[in-house]
Amino acid sequence: MTALFDLSGRTALVTGSAQGLGYAIARGLGEAGAIVVLNDVVADRLDVAVTRLCTEGLDAHGVLFDVTDKAGVEAGVAHVEARIGPVEILVNNAGIQHRAPLEDFPEEAWDRLMTVNVKGVFLVAQAVARRMIARGHGKIINISSVQGVQARSSIAPYTATKGAVNNLTRGMATDWARHGIQVNAIGPGYFITEITQPLADDPDFDGWLRDRTPAGRWGDPSELVGAAVFLAADASSFVNGQVIYVDGGLLAAL
């Protein structure tokens, strides 16, 4: 059974992975045997993350590109394929958040959210999928959110982007499954990261979340690893177009 979850020798590219959930997923894939390629737009932050994983004994590399830059994406993916190995696993994790009342939400913030959270997923997946199609196999995992199916005040545009990621995941699976590619998504609930720490430090929000989530707590980023390894491994060879929610039961309860 362990062979179903063994990623030994497979190259995994994880976007936006110098910190937070992306870093935890990259680390977990590496611990499952994958050669992990971290991506970010900040060189110093990327170097620190790669060095940390290498120090732990993982086979880790870095590639610097902006997921919204088509030429940069293509150059980055080509670099990974030529210098490290064929990308057999892609995790589209890069994303941003912006909070504001919807009636006052800045147009430029809307555009930036759509560009990073939706167009970025499309551009990187397209660049990688072309190569996967030629090889006849591959795994693509898009990182969505519970906000893909739920809303909360002040983040309506973000929910729109994650709803788009859910349907884009289904569309990718529909187009690419016949080429031996499985495309699925993970929808995290609330996890404590550098980005969400201010929310965790807010007693009102922290109390609301603990009451709202059946597990009664925040998630730890390491708790996303199991779902990521499953979707990246042979164990999910007939799983396609699905969104797996890792949320402590939040979506299951009213």
C-alpha positions in Angstrom: 0.0 0.0 0.0 2.8 2.4 0.7 3.8 2.4 -3.0 0.5 4.1 -3.8 1.7 7.2 -1.9 5.4 7.1 -2.8 6.6 10.1 -4.7 10.2 9.1 -5.0 12.0 10.7 -8.0 9.1 12.8 -9.1 9.6 16.5 -9.6 6.9 18.7 -7.9 6.6 22.4 -8.6 4.7 24.4 -5.9 3.9 28.0 -6.6 4.0 30.6 -3.9 5.8 28.2 -1.6 8.4 30.2 0.2 6.1 30.5 3.2 2.7 29.5 4.6 0.6 26.7 3.3 2.7 26.4 0.1 5.8 25.8 2.1 4.1 23.2 4.3 2.9 21.3 1.2 6.3 21.5 -0.6 7.9 20.1 2.6 5.4 17.3 2.8 5.8 16.3 -0.8 9.6 16.3 -0.3 9.2 14.0 2.7 7.2 11.7 0.5 10.2 11.4 -1.8 9.5 14.1 -4.4 12.1 16.5 -5.7 10.5 19.8 -4.7 10.8 23.1 -6.6 9.7 26.1 -4.6 8.5 29.2 -6.3 8.1 32.8 -5.2 8.5 36.4 -6.4 10.8 37.4 -3.7 14.3 36.1 -4.2 15.6 36.4 -0.6 12.5 34.7 0.9 12.8 31.9 -1.7 16.4 31.3 -0.9 15.8 31.0 2.8 13.0 28.5 2.3 15.0 26.3 -0.1 18.0 26.4 2.2 15.8 25.3 5.1 14.4 22.3 3.3 17.9 21.3 2.1 19.2 21.5 5.6 16.4 19.0 6.6 17.8 16.6 4.0 15.2 17.2 1.3 16.0 17.5 -2.4 14.8 21.1 -2.8 15.3 23.8 -5.5 14.0 27.2 -6.2 12.6 29.0 -9.3 11.8 32.7 -9.3 8.9 33.9 -11.4 5.6 35.8 -11.2 2.6 33.5 -11.9 0.9 36.4 -13.6 3.7 36.9 -16.2 3.1 34.5 -19.1 6.6 34.8 -20.5 8.1 34.5 -17.0 6.0 31.4 -16.3 7.1 29.7 -19.5 10.7 30.5 -18.9 10.5 29.3 -15.3 8.8 26.0 -16.2 11.3 25.5 -19.1 14.2 26.0 -16.6 12.8 23.5 -14.2 12.3 20.9 -16.9 15.8 21.4 -18.4 17.8 21.7 -15.2 15.9 19.7 -12.5 13.4 17.3 -14.2 10.0 16.9 -15.8 7.3 18.5 -13.7 5.1 15.5 -12.9 3.3 17.3 -10.0 2.1 20.9 -10.0 0.6 22.6 -7.0 -1.0 26.0 -7.9 -0.8 27.6 -4.5 0.2 31.2 -5.2 -2.6 33.6 -4.2 -3.4 36.9 -2.4 -6.1 38.3 -0.3 -7.6 41.8 0.1 -10.2 42.8 2.6 -12.5 45.8 2.2 -16.3 46.5 2.3 -17.7 45.5 -1.1 -19.3 48.9 -1.7 -15.8 50.5 -1.4 -13.7 47.7 -2.8 -11.0 49.3 -5.0 -11.1 48.3 -8.7 -7.3 47.8 -8.7 -7.6 45.3 -5.8 -10.3 43.4 -7.7 -8.1 43.2 -10.8 -5.1 42.1 -8.8 -7.0 39.4 -7.0 -8.4 38.0 -10.3 -5.0 38.2 -12.0 -3.1 36.4 -9.3 -5.7 33.9 -8.0 -7.3 32.9 -11.3 -5.1 33.9 -14.2 -2.0 32.7 -12.4 -3.5 29.3 -11.9 -4.4 29.2 -15.6 -1.0 30.3 -16.9 1.1 27.9 -14.8 -1.2 25.0 -15.4 -1.3 25.6 -19.1 2.5 25.8 -19.3 3.0 22.6 -17.3 0.1 20.7 -18.9 1.4 21.1 -22.4 4.4 19.1 -21.3 2.4 16.6 -19.3 0.2 16.0 -22.3 3.3 15.1 -24.4 4.4 12.6 -21.7 0.9 11.2 -21.2 0.6 11.7 -17.4 0.7 14.3 -14.6 -0.9 15.6 -11.5 -2.2 19.2 -11.0 -3.5 20.3 -7.6 -5.1 23.8 -7.4 -5.4 25.4 -3.9 -8.9 26.7 -3.4 -10.6 27.6 -0.1 -13.8 27.0 1.8 -14.5 30.5 0.5 -15.0 28.9 -2.9 -18.5 27.9 -1.7 -19.0 30.2 1.3 -18.9 33.9 1.8 -17.8 36.2 4.6 -18.1 39.9 4.8 -15.3 42.0 3.3 -13.9 39.3 1.1 -16.5 38.9 -1.7 -14.0 39.3 -4.6 -11.7 36.7 -3.0 -14.7 34.2 -2.8 -15.3 34.9 -6.5 -11.7 34.0 -7.3 -11.9 30.7 -5.4 -15.2 29.8 -6.9 -13.5 30.3 -10.3 -10.6 28.1 -9.2 -13.1 25.3 -8.3 -14.7 25.5 -11.8 -11.4 25.9 -13.5 -10.3 22.7 -11.8 -13.3 20.9 -13.2 -12.7 22.3 -16.7 -9.0 21.3 -16.6 -10.0 17.8 -15.6 -12.5 17.6 -18.4 -10.0 18.7 -21.0 -6.9 16.9 -19.8 -8.1 13.6 -18.2 -7.9 11.8 -21.6 -4.2 12.6 -21.6 -3.6 10.8 -18.3 -3.6 14.0 -16.2 -5.5 14.2 -12.9 -6.5 17.8 -11.9 -8.0 18.3 -8.5 -8.2 21.0 -5.8 -7.7 21.3 -2.1 -10.0 23.7 -0.2 -8.4 24.6 3.1 -10.4 25.9 6.0 -8.8 28.3 8.5 -5.1 27.6 9.1 -2.7 29.7 11.1 0.0 31.2 8.8 1.9 34.4 8.5 -1.1 35.9 6.6 -3.9 34.7 9.0 -2.0 35.3 12.3 -3.7 38.7 12.8 -7.0 37.0 12.6 -5.9 34.3 15.1 -4.7 37.1 17.4 -8.1 38.8 17.3 -10.1 37.4 20.3 -13.5 38.0 18.6 -12.5 36.3 15.3 -10.7 33.5 17.1 -13.7 32.8 19.3 -16.1 32.9 16.3 -13.9 30.5 14.4 -13.5 28.0 17.2 -17.3 28.0 17.8 -18.0 27.7 14.0 -15.7 24.8 13.4 -16.7 21.4 14.7 -13.1 20.5 15.5 -13.0 23.6 17.7 -9.6 24.9 16.5 -7.5 26.3 13.7 -5.7 24.0 11.4 -2.0 23.5 11.3 -0.4 23.8 7.8 1.1 20.3 8.2 -2.5 18.9 8.2 -2.8 19.7 4.5 0.0 17.4 3.6 -2.0 14.2 3.6 -4.5 15.5 1.0 -1.7 16.9 -1.1 0.3 13.6 -1.1 -2.8 11.6 -1.9 -3.7 13.8 -4.9 0.0 13.8 -6.1 0.4 10.1 -5.8 -0.8 7.0 -7.7 -3.4 6.5 -5.0 -5.6 9.1 -6.8 -5.2 7.8 -10.3 -9.0 7.7 -11.0 -9.8 10.9 -9.0 -10.4 13.9 -11.3 -12.1 17.2 -11.1 -12.7 17.1 -7.3 -12.3 19.6 -4.5 -11.2 18.0 -1.2 -12.0 20.3 1.7 -9.7 20.2 4.7 -11.5 22.3 7.2 -12.1 20.6 10.5 -15.8 20.1 9.5 -16.6 23.8 8.9 -18.6 23.2 5.7 -20.4 20.2 7.2 -22.1 22.3 10.0 -24.5 25.1 10.1 
